[in-house]
């Protein structure tokens, strides 16, 4: 896994109480298109993508890449969780050179309000802690996204700063499995 470091990829599927977190498969294509083209999902990430363009862009077997998990509930994809390196050119960092692992997530509206995102993100953070102990994870969300702000707090992210990006105020926080130093 070059994006996140020396971690074997893909990991075995991660099982939680209700979900399986795994790599995308061909059967997930329609749900992933629904996710990325949903007006509700796109509200705080620049809007939905045009469905026809997205259908042409998504291959028959959705892109597999290190750090991308689909959240599977009883055989149906209800969302995705990602871990990527935060671009050093963007605002918001906890390391001088940037490149922190950044948690991202998107869930279909019908899965909202049931605790699936918290369950899935906590499991991915636990996996990441085992794979790269003591490495911080960052999260950035619009302050207007109340659900995402509550999820960040529930997961244990602490605010580092706020800044303007993409025409909106952003909340930037950090999570670490290690005991803070100093």
N, C-alpha and C positions, 0 to 999 in steps of 0.2 A: 504494500500500500504506500505508494510514493507520496500521495497527498497528505496522509496523516503521520507517516513514519514507518518504522519497521514492524508492521503488524500483518500477520497472515490474513489474507482476504480471499474468499469470503469466510466469515466465521460461521460456525454452526448456527442454525436458526435460534434466536433467543425466544424463549417461551415465558410469558407472564401468566398471570391468573386467567386472563381472557384473550390474549393476543399471541400471535406468532410474528416476530420481526425477522424478515428474511430479504434476500435479494429479489429484485423484480423478475417476473417470468412472463412468457407470451400471454398467458391468460389474464394478466393484469393491465393490459394495454387500454382497454375501454375505461376502466376505473381511473387510470392515470390521466387520460384525456379529460374525463369529467372533472377531475380535481383541478387541473391547470386551467380549465376554461370556465370554471364556476364563478359567476359574478360575486357571490358571497365570499368565497375564498380569496378572490383577487382584490377585495376591498382595501386591504392594507399593504399590498405588495405591487402596486402599480396597475391594478385592474386585471380582468381576465384576459387571457390570450385568445385570439380569434380561433374558433373551433376548427374551421376548415384548414387553416395554416398549421395548427397543432397536429391534426390528423395526418397531414402530409409529412410532418417533421418526425413524428414518433415511429420508429421502426417496429416491425412485427413483434420482435422481442425487445421490449424496452431496454434502454441503456443500463447496463450493469456497470457500476463503478464503486470503488472503495468509498465507504462512508454513507452509502445510500441504502436505507432499509425501507421496505414497505411494511405497513401495519396491516396484518391480516386478521380479520375477525370471522371465524367459522368459514374460512375459504374465500372471503371477499375482502378486497383491499378497501380500507377506510381512510388511509392517509399515508404519508411518508415522513420519515425522520432522516435528517442529513447531518453529517459531520464533515465539514470542509475547513480548509485553512483560510482564515480571514485575509483578504487582500491587503497588503501593506500600504497601498495607496488610499484606502478608505479611512475615514476617521474612526476612532475607537480602538484602542489597543491597551493591553496590560503588560506588554513586553516592548522594549525599545525598538526592535526590528519588526514587530508585528508577527504575523503568521500563526496566530493562536488557532486552536481548534474551535470552530464555531458551530453551535447547535442550531438547526433549523427544523421546522415542522410545518406540515399542512395537513389538514383533515377535512374530509367531506362534511358539509353542513349537517347531514343527518347523524353524524357521529359526535357533534358538539354537545357539551354539557353532560357527558356521561363518564368523564374521567379517563377516557382512552388516551388522550394526548399526554396526560401526566404519567400514566402507567407506562406508555411506550417510551417517553423521553427518559424517565427514571431508569428503565431497564437499559437503554442505550448508554446513559451516563455510567451505570454500573459496569457495563461491558468495557467502555472506554477506560475506566479506572483500572481494570484488570489488564488491559492491553498496554496502556501508557500511564503507569502510576505517577501521581503527583503533578500531572500536566493540567494546567487550568483550561477551562472551556468557557467561551464567551457566548453571549446571546445579544442580539440587537432586535428591537421591535419598536414600532411606532407607539408613542405614549397614548395615542388615541385608541389603540387596540386593547381595550379593557381585558378581554379574555386572555390575551397573550401576556399582558402585564401580571395578571393573577397567576398564570401558569409559571412564569419566571420566579415569582416569589415562592410558590408552592414547591418548586424544584430546588430552592435554596440559592438562587442567583442573587448577588448583591450588586446594587448600583455602583457603577464607576463614574459615569458621566452621562450627560444628555447633550445632543447636538442636532443641528439641522442637516438633513440629507434627504434627497428625493422629494424636496418640497414639503417636508413634514418633520416635526420634532421626533427624534429617535431616543430611545432609552437603551443604554448599553450597560450590561452587567457581566459579572464573572462568577464562575462556580469552580470550586476546587475540592478535590477529595482529601487533599493534604491539609494539615493544620497550618493556618497562616503563620508566617514568620514575622517577627518584629512586633 
